Amino acid sequence: MCSKEVYAAMLGVSVDTVISWMQSGTVPSVKMGRPRVVNLAQIRTDLAKGKTIFAQGDYVDE
């Protein structure tokens, strides 16, 4: 798991961009207590399976 702030820094994008991606289901996220965090384990799994594009709605049901 990774905070939105750390994920934004890793990718060189704004925190607002990461929040938008999380809200639109572009990146997987989970709620841990109050904050929502990026699910890096899911991203790694998807990359290992050959996923190369992360599109809006990919993770809407999570």
FENGISUL-V216841 format. One record per helix or strand of 2 or more residues. SS is the DSSP state (H for helix, E for strand). FROM is the first residue (numbers start at 0). TO is the last residue. Records with the same first field share a line. If there is no record, write none. Layout:
BEGIN
SS: FROM-TO / FROM-TO
END
This chain:
BEGIN
H: 3-10 / 14-23 / 39-47
E: 28-31 / 34-37
END
